């Protein structure tokens, strides 16, 4: 490497001759997981969950910035905070960190309850009708994806149950917000499909 342009190094990376060597370059990583250091493959469920939570945080931040000042932007800020706390819990596994996760979860639940107070509408298949609602749906889909990854960890890492519960709850809260903020509701999937096809072919 050129001595005039040195890259910042992670704490566990080293300069060897003219290259940078980092642990995990062989396809494995040593990571902190629920308060313990473990060696896992880079395609393992814990690594994928950490990545999924990073993606959720990034997605939520994009929504937060694009819709700042309205309810969708506020919900996105809470989802981003929740994803960051969940990632910290995945690393630490402590009761104190879980309590912080729960605090954000309760804030999100209070916000959705405030939005939906007194709302009465049909149940069924929902389709986003505005960019704001589509942004909510994107976060909901990512919450479900992360929740499925966490579920795959349950046998090997029992503390994953705490992450699964929070993810499932947040997923349902975001879906509820879509109803309350004006998503288009259809009685059946066929009704939803017919609506989409009529718009596409009309």
N, C-alpha and C positions, 0 to 999 in steps of 0.2 A: 504494500500500500504506500502511496505517496505520503511522506512525512509531513508535507505541507497541508494536508487535508485529512485530519483524523476524525473518524466517526465516533460518536458517543457510544459507549459500550454498556450493555446490561451488566448487572453485578456478577452474573455467572458466566459471562463471555470473556474470552482471552484472545489477545493478539498472538498468533503463532507465525513467525516469519512474516510473510506479506499477506496473511489472511486472518480472518476472525473466526474462531471456533467457539461454538456455543453448545452446551449440553442439549441432547435431544436431536442432534443432526443425524443420528443413526435411525430415527423413526420412533424413538422413545423420548419421553419427557419425565423429569422428576418434578412433581408439583405438590403444593400444599392442598390437602383435600380433607375437609371436616377436621382440621386441626392436626393432621398427620401428614408426613411427607411420604408420597407414594410414587412408584415408577410405573407409568402407564404408556401404552401405545398412543401415538398422536391421533389415531382414529378411534380411540376409546370413548365410551359414553361421557365420562367426566370432562374430557377435553372438548367434546362436541357441545356439552351443556354450557361450558364456559364461553365457547364461541357463540352459541345461540343467544346467551344473555348479553354478550357484547353487541350482537346484531340487533337485539331488541332495544338496547339502550340507544344505539345509533338511529334506528327507525323512529323511536319516540322523540329523540332530540330533533330530528328533521321535522316531525309534526309540530313539536313545540315551537320551533322557529317560524314555520310557515303560517301557523295559526295563533300566534301570540296575541293575548288580549281577549280571547274568547274562551268558551267552555272547553272546546276541543283541545286548545293549546294548554289549558290548565290540567286537563286529564292526562295529556301526553307528558307533562312535567312530572306528574305523580307516577306514571308508568316507568319513566326513565329512572326516577329515584328508586322505585321498587326493584327494577332490574339490577341496579348498582348494589343495593343492599343484599339482594339474593346472591349475587356473585361473591360478595364479601362473606356471606354465610356459608357458601359452598367451600370457600377457602378455610374459614375459621371454625365453623361448626359449633359456635358457643351459644349458650342461652341468651347472653346479652345481645349478641348480633341478631339472633332470631327475634328478640323483643323489638329491635329496631325495624326489622322487616315487617312485623305485625303492626307497628305504628304507622308505617306508610300504607299498608293494606287497609287499615281502618280509615285513614284520610281519604283514600280512593273510594271506599265504600260510602263514606259520608257525603262525598261530592256527588256520586251517582244517585244516592238517595235524595239529595237536595234537588237534582235535576228532574227526577222522576216522580217527585211527590205529587199525588193526585192524578198521575197519568193513567188513562185507561185506553187500551187499544187492542186490536186483534192480535192473536198469536199465529205464528206460521213461519214461513220462509221470508227472510228479510234481505233486501238489496239496497246498498248504499245509493243515495240519490244526489249527493253533493260531494265535492272534493273533501270536505271536512269529515263526512261520514265514511268515505272510502279510506281516509287516513286512520280513522278509528278501527275500521275492519282490518287494515294491514297490521296494526298492533295486535288485534285479537288473534289473527292467524299465527303471528310469531309467538304469542303467549302459548297457544296450543302446541306449537312445534316444540318449544322448550319443555313444556309439561310432559310431552311424550318421551323426550329424551330422559328426563328425570325419572319417569316411570320405569324405564329400562334399567336404571341403576339400583332399583329397590332391593333386589336380592343381595347384592354385594355391599351396598351402602344404605343401611336402614334409615339414616337421617334424611335421606332423600324424600321421605314421606312428607316432611315439613315443606319442602320446595314444591312438591306436587300439589299439596293442598292450597298453597298460596296462588300458584299458577292457575289452577282450575277455577278458583274463586275470582281472580282478576279477569280471566277470560269471560266468565259469565257476566261480570259487572260491565265490561266494555260492550258486550252484546246488548245488555239492557240499555246502555246509553244510546246505542244506535236506534233502538225502538223509540226512546223518549225524545230524541232529537230529530225524528221525522223520516226514518228509513221506510222504504216502500215494503209493505207486508203482503204476502200472498198466502192463501190457504193451503196450497200444496206446491210441491216442487214443479209439477206440471204447469200450474198457473204461472209460476215464475219463468219457466222456460218459454212458455208461449208468449209472455210479455217481451222477453228478450228477442225472440225470433221475429215478432211482429215489428219491433223497432229496427231489426237488422234487414228485414226484407221489404218493409213498407215503403 
